[in-house]
Structures are given as structure tokens and as C-alpha cells.
Amino acid sequence: MNLADGYHQLPGGKVAAVVTSLEMLAPAAARPERAGEPAELVRVAHPETDWYQDLFRRIGASYLWHSRLALTPNQLAAILHHPDNEVYALAVGGRQEGLLELDFRVAGECELAFFGLADTLHGLGAGRWLMNRAIERAWARPIKRFWVHTCTLDHPAALTFYLRSGFQAYARQVEVFDDPRLSGLLPITAAAHIPLLRGSVPRVR
């Protein structure tokens, strides 16, 4: 479906984001890493769903990450425990403060399914360290394509970070979804910078 030029009003309770998909068709060279507190990437072979959702929520609530919170424990476990899905935690100072999930379930491809850091690590170089590890592990398997998508609700630097990391944009979409704060998937106070619109939306002048 093609959207006509102009504004498109959403009903109350809905959120919209512009999604950019990016891909890497050959391994990108590792970019320089900043010296800092030692970090450890821990493979979690069979993640407990409660553990995963807690880390997912702590990292993604500010950006309205909600997809994995809406799944039942069995649905989530089927993804996380699949042999072609790899989940890693980034540990800094003994604390798990980052999430990396690589999805190899499509033959010849790897999706950077989730990549994020707790707020305490932003601006410290941990993102670059984690991305270098992500590229290494993705291309350690016989893939032809490594891809990711980000949106306008993610961290403001996310898109440029992926471009600097060697991904190239190839598609743009508009995603509309129910506000997860109204359904209880996220606290009503989450992502305070994204206005919460309840009920009907007043006429725009």
C-alpha cells in the first residue's frame, strides 16, 4: 500500500514510527573501540523467559520495545531456545547491562534481532564494543546477509550508528501499533518523551 503525501491522523491509543531496514552483504571492518571498564559478552544458551523480559524491558522501555513482552512464555521460549537463535548479555562490572540477539533461523541470513544498552552505558563506547562482537559472531556462520531494522522511536543516534558500522539502508516503512503503555506491557510512565494519547484524537488545526 502506498501512502499519499501529507499527514495521516491516528486514532487515540496508537503509535506510529518510521522504520528503516539496513543490511550488510560482507563483513565490515571492526571500528576502533574506546578504552573503558572491561566488558564481557556472555552467551546465554537457554535463557529463562523472565530473565530475558526483564533485561529487554530495562533496555527497551524508553523506546517502547514491546514485541517480546506480548508473547506467552511458551512462544518466547520457542524463539529463544531455537538452535539458530543466539542470545548474549553484555556484562560490565558484574552487571548485565546490554542485550545482543542474533537470529539465524533464515538460511544464509542473520538478523540483528535486538541490540541495546542500559542507559548507564550510553556514551561510554560500549555500543561500539558490542557491535564489533556482533559483526564477528554473525559472519562466523556461513551467511550472505546481515540485517537490522531501526525506527524513529529508538535512540536518536541508532540509525547513524548502524550506518557507521557498515550497514546500508535499503527500505523504509511506517509501523502503526497499539501503545504498549495502555495495554500494561510497559509502565504508564515509560518513554515520557513520547506523548501518550488516549481515546479519540482532537482535530488538528
C-alpha positions in Angstrom: 0.0 0.0 0.0 1.3 3.5 -0.9 0.6 6.3 1.5 -0.4 9.6 -0.1 1.7 12.7 0.6 0.6 14.6 3.7 -0.5 14.0 7.2 -2.3 10.8 8.3 -4.2 11.1 11.6 -4.0 8.1 14.0 -6.7 7.1 16.4 -6.1 7.6 20.1 -4.1 4.8 21.7 -2.0 4.2 18.6 1.7 5.0 18.0 3.5 5.4 14.6 7.1 5.1 13.7 9.2 5.3 10.5 11.2 2.1 10.2 14.5 1.9 8.3 15.8 -1.5 7.3 19.6 -1.9 6.7 21.8 -4.7 5.5 25.5 -5.7 5.4 26.4 -8.0 2.5 30.0 -8.7 3.5 31.8 -8.4 6.9 32.6 -4.8 7.8 35.9 -4.0 9.3 35.9 -3.5 13.1 35.8 0.1 14.1 38.1 1.5 16.8 37.0 0.8 20.4 37.3 3.2 23.3 39.2 2.0 26.3 37.0 1.7 29.3 35.7 -0.6 32.0 36.3 -4.2 31.0 33.2 -5.8 29.3 32.3 -9.4 28.9 29.9 -10.9 26.3 28.1 -13.8 27.9 26.3 -16.4 25.7 23.0 -17.4 27.4 22.3 -20.8 25.8 18.8 -21.4 27.2 17.5 -18.0 28.6 14.8 -18.0 31.2 11.9 -16.0 29.8 11.6 -13.9 32.9 15.3 -13.1 32.8 15.1 -12.1 29.2 12.0 -10.0 29.5 13.5 -8.1 32.5 16.6 -7.2 30.5 14.6 -6.5 27.4 12.3 -4.1 29.4 15.2 -2.4 31.2 16.9 -1.6 27.9 14.0 -1.0 25.7 11.2 0.6 27.7 12.5 4.1 26.8 12.0 3.2 23.2 8.6 1.4 23.6 10.1 -2.0 22.8 7.2 -4.3 23.4 7.1 -7.2 20.9 8.7 -9.8 23.2 6.6 -8.7 26.1 3.4 -9.6 24.3 4.4 -13.2 23.8 3.4 -16.1 26.1 6.3 -17.8 27.9 6.0 -20.8 25.5 6.0 -18.5 22.4 9.0 -16.6 23.7 10.9 -19.8 24.7 10.4 -21.3 21.2 12.3 -18.4 19.8 15.0 -18.0 22.5 15.8 -21.7 22.7 15.9 -22.3 18.9 19.4 -23.7 18.0 19.7 -21.0 15.3 19.0 -18.1 17.7 21.8 -16.7 19.8 21.3 -14.6 22.9 24.1 -12.7 24.7 24.2 -10.4 27.7 26.8 -7.7 27.9 28.2 -7.7 31.5 30.1 -4.6 32.8 31.4 -4.5 36.3 29.5 -7.7 37.0 26.2 -6.2 35.9 24.2 -7.4 32.9 23.6 -4.1 31.1 23.3 -5.0 27.4 21.5 -7.3 25.1 22.6 -8.9 21.8 20.3 -11.3 19.9 21.4 -12.9 16.6 18.7 -14.7 14.6 20.0 -17.2 12.0 16.7 -19.0 11.5 16.5 -18.0 7.8 19.2 -19.9 5.9 22.1 -17.7 4.7 21.0 -14.7 6.8 21.4 -13.3 10.2 19.0 -10.7 11.7 20.3 -8.5 14.4 17.1 -9.1 16.2 17.8 -7.0 19.3 20.8 -4.8 20.2 20.7 -2.4 23.1 22.3 -1.0 26.2 21.0 0.2 29.5 21.1 4.0 29.9 24.1 3.7 32.3 26.3 2.6 29.4 25.3 5.2 26.8 28.2 7.4 25.6 30.9 5.2 27.1 31.9 3.3 24.0 30.1 0.1 25.0 27.9 0.2 21.9 30.9 0.1 19.5 32.4 -2.8 21.5 29.2 -4.7 21.3 28.7 -4.1 17.6 32.2 -5.3 16.8 31.4 -8.5 18.6 28.0 -8.8 16.9 29.6 -8.5 13.4 32.3 -11.1 14.3 29.7 -13.6 15.5 27.2 -13.0 12.7 29.8 -13.6 10.0 31.4 -16.6 11.8 28.5 -18.5 10.3 28.2 -19.1 6.5 25.8 -16.2 5.8 25.4 -13.9 2.9 23.5 -11.1 4.6 23.4 -9.5 8.0 20.5 -7.2 8.5 18.7 -5.0 11.1 15.9 -2.5 11.3 15.6 0.6 13.5 12.9 3.2 13.9 12.3 6.8 14.9 11.4 5.7 18.4 14.8 4.2 19.0 17.8 6.1 20.4 18.3 9.2 18.3 21.8 8.1 17.3 20.8 4.5 16.3 20.4 5.0 12.6 23.7 6.8 12.1 25.4 4.2 14.4 24.3 1.4 12.1 25.4 3.3 9.0 28.8 3.9 10.5 29.1 0.2 11.4 28.9 -0.8 7.8 25.1 -1.3 7.2 23.4 0.2 4.2 19.7 1.3 4.2 17.5 -0.5 1.7 13.9 0.0 2.7 11.6 2.4 4.7 8.2 1.6 6.2 5.7 3.1 8.5 4.7 1.0 11.5 1.5 1.6 13.5 0.8 -0.3 16.7 -1.2 -0.1 20.0 0.6 1.9 22.6 2.1 -0.7 25.0 1.7 1.6 27.9 -2.1 1.4 27.6 -2.2 -2.4 27.5 0.1 -2.8 30.6 3.0 -4.3 28.7 5.1 -1.2 29.8 4.6 1.2 32.7 2.4 4.2 32.0 5.5 6.3 32.9 7.8 4.7 30.2 9.1 6.8 27.4 7.9 10.1 28.8 9.3 11.9 25.8 6.7 10.1 23.6 3.3 11.7 24.3 0.6 9.3 25.5 -2.7 9.8 23.5 -5.8 8.2 25.0 -9.2 7.8 23.3 -10.2 9.9 20.3 -7.7 12.4 18.9 -8.9 16.0 18.6 -9.0 17.7 15.2 -5.6 19.1 14.1 -5.7 22.8 13.1 
